[in-house]
Amino acid sequence: MSEIQSQIDSLNPEQKEVALCMGHCLAIAAPGSGKTKTLAVKAAYLLDKGHTVTAVTFTRDAALELRDRIIALTGREALPNLLVGTFHSIDLLMAFPGKARSGMGSNILKAGHSRLTRQWEIVKEATRRSIVDRAIAQAGLAIERDEGTRLIETIKSGYAKPGTDQEAQLVKAYAELLRRHGVIDFQDILLETNKAMANGQISPLRTDHLMIDEFQDTDTTQFQWAMHHAAGSVLTAVGDDDQSIYGFRRALGYKGMADFHDQLQATRIVLGMNYRSHSEVLEPSAMLIGKNQDRMEKELVSFKGPGGDAFWDRFGTRTDEARNCHEWIRAALDRGESAGVLARTNKRLDTIEVQCVKNRTPYIRGEGGSILQSREMAVFTAAIGLLTRDNMLDADEVLAWMKLTEEDIDGIHRSLGKTGFMRLDRAGLQRLPLAAEARSKVSTLVKRSLDWRKILDHGGVNFVVDRIFALLNEHVGEDKRAGRALEVIKEIFLKPVGSAESGIAQMASRLEHIRALMEGRKKKDDGKEEPPSVALITAHGSKGLEWDNVWIVGAEHGAFPDESASVQEERRLFFVAMTRARKHLRVSASGTKPLSAFVDDAGLLRTPEPVALPAADSVEQDWDEF
């Protein structure tokens, strides 16, 4: 028996039906249903029969994984008849087939034609941003760059018409600036390819079979691209309308999949067997998504059956929520299991990151930026650093936060030279080239820092951290976001419950660890294997990933679902987050806001015995004597 036949026999009945379908096919692939394996086996089977095959994905990583799986079954001799890539990479090969270098898909590309002579130059990102800013200014619009980009892409794709003359002018100005620079943007690659196919300058791919992954994420332009190929190729679309979470990027979702089925009279096959999650996780996920109206009916079945659990809980504060979440994921890592913490927004993960930093738990922060890279973290660590090493650069950071001008701070540098900032006495303060208000702020910082050093030497870690927070918070002004960030960061430096830590040396050691993380430095571990890390990531960023243990934080009304978004899309996003869990799922809320309706929609039960962790004392004793 050949390896390909063996793989076909290993498929379940629905997967096998997709793999062997010789007509247009719509495969509705539920989470964890093995769609990538199914596509790879289908492609290998077709190649083995002498067909040419093209597979399109949305990301380069997905393309590489699918290509490697196919080649593992067929061998590299199949490469000339196989083309795998993203929409953008394949469109560029269609437009300029002479640019192909690897030999992959050579028989497919040779069979087509392109009469384009002028190479497309893709705009550099920095230039694109500048062009968007200039187009916004030229159109007289008072909007941010991201909003301008969204408007331009929406109108260019034909998804919507300009709502005002200014919006029309925005798109016109943007197009003219691109033309003047002799470049096109990534969206233009798709638009220009479609236009060239329509007027005969480029032929559709001469491929027997065209497979498109994550079809629910296609927009109008990508859908039209697929339809250009329907007359000469057999199309297989694989996707899940229940996992359509990119409406803000104009993804067609349910409508795109329904239109594909109706226009091509495609065979509709549901891949409902889930190989990822135990039934305790999958059943509430299915109950939740069943509340949506615009969806294709499907039955989700857990191949693994019982063996997991799924609960929700509420905590008084975000800090309490984060501490409980951290204890749970740390226990998972200690068991050798994988863990992920998901949230609706990236900022909602800051409190979890703080707990990981404080407890030295290895973690990976997803897209959107770490709190370690914030200015608030830089100034808090500078204030601690001032106490542990009396470095003028640390004082520099804190004084800038206290609203001293750069001219004032430069004057202090020149006056002090190599003298330590905290060695400033009254006479030295008077000699500084400062106005009275600025001199008073410098005096305050010197005096308080000297007092706090004495307190640290006597064990008052939490007292000093509270006072540093209070000093920095005095200068936040109306920036509520900065105040919240400082409140979150403060938790890193508070002494853990039961810790005997005290003194300058211990704080210096902790500061070194935190600064190493901020700078991306890792302590060498003599070649030992890296310890498992918890992933901190948004629900959007979690799509396509999975962990043994998943905790979803911030399940409060107004936060998840986001009130500004479609409830049905937000429910799909929550569904995606839930179905990342293989075995254990926790959902939590904090504060006084009502619990997310999605928790009730899913029929989740409350944790039977919530873990009660003692709260960290903010002040150990009265330090007024200092």
Beta strands, then each sheet from edge to edge (+ up, - down):
strand 1: 25-29
strand 2: 53-57
strand 3: 82-86
strand 4: 209-212
strand 5: 234-239
strand 6: 267-271
strand 7: 273-274
strand 8: 301-302
strand 9: 309-315
strand 10: 339-343
strand 11: 363-365
strand 12: 534-538
strand 13: 547-552
strand 14: 581-590
strand 15: 605-606
sheet 1: 3+ 2+ 4+ 5+ 1+ 6+
sheet 2: 7+ 8+
sheet 3: 11+ 12+ 10+ 13+ 14+ 9+ 15+
end
